[in-house]
Amino acid sequence: MFFLFSRVILLNYNMLSINNIITSAVGYLPKWLAKPFANPYVAGENQEDVLKKVKVLNESGMCATVDMLGEHTKDQDEAKSVTNQYCEIFQKISGLNLDCNISVKPTHVGLDISYELARDNFLKLTSTAKRFSNFLRIDMESSKGTNHTIKVYKECKLVYDNVGLVLQAYLKRSVDDLKLLSKQSFNSRICKGIYNESSQISFNSRVNINENYIKMAKLMHQSSSYAAYATHDQDLIDQLIAWIKANKISKSSFEFQVLYGVPMQGRLEQLINQGYKVRIYVPYGKDWFDYSVRRLKENPNIIKYVLKNFLKSN
Ligand SMILES: Cc1cc2nc3c(=O)[nH]c(=O)nc-3n(C[C@H](O)[C@H](O)[C@H](O)COP(=O)(O)OP(=O)(O)OC[C@H]3O[C@@H](n4cnc5c(N)ncnc54)[C@H](O)[C@@H]3O)c2cc1C
């Protein structure tokens, strides 16, 4: 099969449609065969795998945030076990002296089961972050959970200041949320948002989402909040940098974030050389398959990089 793929490259057929065909097929392949295509996006299946990758990232000047794959946990014991595993990672990060924090999805630690369960698990994570002088990022999922996620964030913030949230630029409510939350010390990742939301509550066009993103960046700066600009959109990064330079915004008040494995055409190294902080969101875990198929569907160009690497190593 790989021999066939390499012939295809040598013959220089239309790469885009080939990428799309392979992307569609990957979801139906047995896992062992799909793994080479999934590999760029996930750091491995266990804590040791992910922490090794984080060390390599740190050595190349990037910091990291680790995410255990999984969401919509339906079982209380499972939600507690996920929480305990995250606590263990905080401890290992500290032991290995890595520049790395943790990102946790509310439904992974029980928000679909009950608010109280998710809150208790997040409070445990916050206390552990505090014990190891680390930072906890609460990811934002679909708009069904936004109110509860903000509420849980506020409760955690009472325990320890080093807790942050995510706000999504595609949601019309986000500017108001930002204004309220930034009245006290605030650290937020700003991303576009990945879930399907109705046009009543969200912006649908790229232009409007990017406009709102920039508006939120300006509000983060005005309120002296710490911003994590999470995007692979090179035009948006250009716009942010132009605004940052024009307003002489301190490099210590923000960072850039990207997902592990998404090709950035040398942009990250460029940002680091210019003195900007770059953090990679590194997912790991047994649920790598569905996550990777979703990533491939978002960017079929990845296939090209995987095939190139495969051909180089064979
Ligand atoms: C560090 C980080 C954390 C995030 N956390 C959250 C969160 O908590 N909640 C939430 O709703 N969303 C989250 N997201 C996802 C985010 O909301 C966007 O959906 C996603 O990043 C795509 O938007 P973009 O800004 O990269 O711009 P786009 O304009 O969508 O993408 C720009 C280009 O980047 C490439 N690209 C973008 N995303 C991917 C991908 N995933 N895989 C492969 N290629 C890609 C594509 O080639 C695309 O053309 C996060 C994203 C990042 C980078």
The ligand as an SDF file (V2000), in Angstrom:
LIG
                    3D

 53 58  0  0  0  0  0  0  0  0999 V2000
   -3.7170   25.4260   21.2820 C   0  0  0  0  0  0  0  0  0  0  0  0
   -5.1430   25.3370   20.8530 C   0  0  0  0  0  0  0  0  0  0  0  0
   -6.1220   25.0830   21.8000 C   0  0  0  0  0  0  0  0  0  0  0  0
   -7.4670   25.0460   21.4280 C   0  0  0  0  0  0  0  0  0  0  0  0
   -8.4410   24.8960   22.3930 N   0  0  0  0  0  0  0  0  0  0  0  0
   -9.7330   24.9750   22.0360 C   0  0  0  0  0  0  0  0  0  0  0  0
  -10.7720   24.9600   23.0060 C   0  0  0  0  0  0  0  0  0  0  0  0
  -10.5510   24.8730   24.2140 O   0  0  0  0  0  0  0  0  0  0  0  0
  -12.0460   25.0630   22.5670 N   0  0  0  0  0  0  0  0  0  0  0  0
  -12.3650   25.1830   21.2380 C   0  0  0  0  0  0  0  0  0  0  0  0
  -13.5400   25.3040   20.9000 O   0  0  0  0  0  0  0  0  0  0  0  0
  -11.3990   25.1600   20.3100 N   0  0  0  0  0  0  0  0  0  0  0  0
  -10.1070   25.0720   20.6630 C   0  0  0  0  0  0  0  0  0  0  0  0
   -9.1350   25.1050   19.6930 N   0  0  0  0  0  0  0  0  0  0  0  0
   -9.5170   24.9830   18.2650 C   0  0  0  0  0  0  0  0  0  0  0  0
   -9.7610   26.3390   17.6630 C   0  0  0  0  0  0  0  0  0  0  0  0
  -10.9340   26.8800   18.2290 O   0  0  0  0  0  0  0  0  0  0  0  0
   -9.9630   26.2520   16.1470 C   0  0  0  0  0  0  0  0  0  0  0  0
  -11.0430   25.4890   15.8140 O   0  0  0  0  0  0  0  0  0  0  0  0
   -8.7940   25.6640   15.3880 C   0  0  0  0  0  0  0  0  0  0  0  0
   -7.5950   26.0650   15.9540 O   0  0  0  0  0  0  0  0  0  0  0  0
   -8.8510   26.1380   13.9320 C   0  0  0  0  0  0  0  0  0  0  0  0
   -8.8430   27.5320   13.8770 O   0  0  0  0  0  0  0  0  0  0  0  0
   -7.5470   28.3750   13.4910 P   0  0  0  0  0  0  0  0  0  0  0  0
   -7.4980   29.5590   14.3950 O   0  0  0  0  0  0  0  0  0  0  0  0
   -6.3400   27.5390   13.4920 O   0  0  0  0  0  0  0  0  0  0  0  0
   -7.8900   28.9660   12.0610 O   0  0  0  0  0  0  0  0  0  0  0  0
   -8.4500   28.3090   10.7420 P   0  0  0  0  0  0  0  0  0  0  0  0
   -8.6710   29.4680    9.8120 O   0  0  0  0  0  0  0  0  0  0  0  0
   -9.5920   27.4170   11.0140 O   0  0  0  0  0  0  0  0  0  0  0  0
   -7.2580   27.4450   10.2520 O   0  0  0  0  0  0  0  0  0  0  0  0
   -6.0930   27.9700    9.6490 C   0  0  0  0  0  0  0  0  0  0  0  0
   -5.3830   26.8320    8.9180 C   0  0  0  0  0  0  0  0  0  0  0  0
   -4.7530   25.9900    9.8890 O   0  0  0  0  0  0  0  0  0  0  0  0
   -4.9540   24.6140    9.5690 C   0  0  0  0  0  0  0  0  0  0  0  0
   -5.6130   23.9990   10.7310 N   0  0  0  0  0  0  0  0  0  0  0  0
   -6.3870   24.6250   11.6090 C   0  0  0  0  0  0  0  0  0  0  0  0
   -6.7720   23.7720   12.5680 N   0  0  0  0  0  0  0  0  0  0  0  0
   -6.2430   22.5790   12.2770 C   0  0  0  0  0  0  0  0  0  0  0  0
   -6.2680   21.3120   12.9120 C   0  0  0  0  0  0  0  0  0  0  0  0
   -6.8870   21.1110   14.0500 N   0  0  0  0  0  0  0  0  0  0  0  0
   -5.6300   20.2910   12.2990 N   0  0  0  0  0  0  0  0  0  0  0  0
   -4.9640   20.4920   11.1870 C   0  0  0  0  0  0  0  0  0  0  0  0
   -4.8690   21.6700   10.5680 N   0  0  0  0  0  0  0  0  0  0  0  0
   -5.4970   22.7120   11.0950 C   0  0  0  0  0  0  0  0  0  0  0  0
   -5.8130   24.5320    8.3440 C   0  0  0  0  0  0  0  0  0  0  0  0
   -4.9560   24.2310    7.2520 O   0  0  0  0  0  0  0  0  0  0  0  0
   -6.3560   25.9270    8.1590 C   0  0  0  0  0  0  0  0  0  0  0  0
   -6.3890   26.3090    6.8320 O   0  0  0  0  0  0  0  0  0  0  0  0
   -7.8120   25.1870   20.0570 C   0  0  0  0  0  0  0  0  0  0  0  0
   -6.8120   25.4320   19.1090 C   0  0  0  0  0  0  0  0  0  0  0  0
   -5.4980   25.5230   19.4900 C   0  0  0  0  0  0  0  0  0  0  0  0
   -4.4700   25.8280   18.4460 C   0  0  0  0  0  0  0  0  0  0  0  0
  1  2  1  0
  2  3  1  0
  2 52  2  0
  3  4  2  0
  4  5  1  0
  4 50  1  0
  5  6  2  0
  6  7  1  0
  6 13  1  0
  7  8  2  0
  7  9  1  0
  9 10  1  0
 10 11  2  0
 10 12  1  0
 12 13  2  0
 13 14  1  0
 14 15  1  0
 14 50  1  0
 15 16  1  0
 16 17  1  0
 16 18  1  0
 18 19  1  0
 18 20  1  0
 20 21  1  0
 20 22  1  0
 22 23  1  0
 23 24  1  0
 24 25  2  0
 24 26  1  0
 24 27  1  0
 27 28  1  0
 28 29  2  0
 28 30  1  0
 28 31  1  0
 31 32  1  0
 32 33  1  0
 33 34  1  0
 33 48  1  0
 34 35  1  0
 35 36  1  0
 35 46  1  0
 36 37  1  0
 36 45  1  0
 37 38  2  0
 38 39  1  0
 39 40  1  0
 39 45  2  0
 40 41  1  0
 40 42  2  0
 42 43  1  0
 43 44  2  0
 44 45  1  0
 46 47  1  0
 46 48  1  0
 48 49  1  0
 50 51  2  0
 51 52  1  0
 52 53  1  0
M  END
$$$$
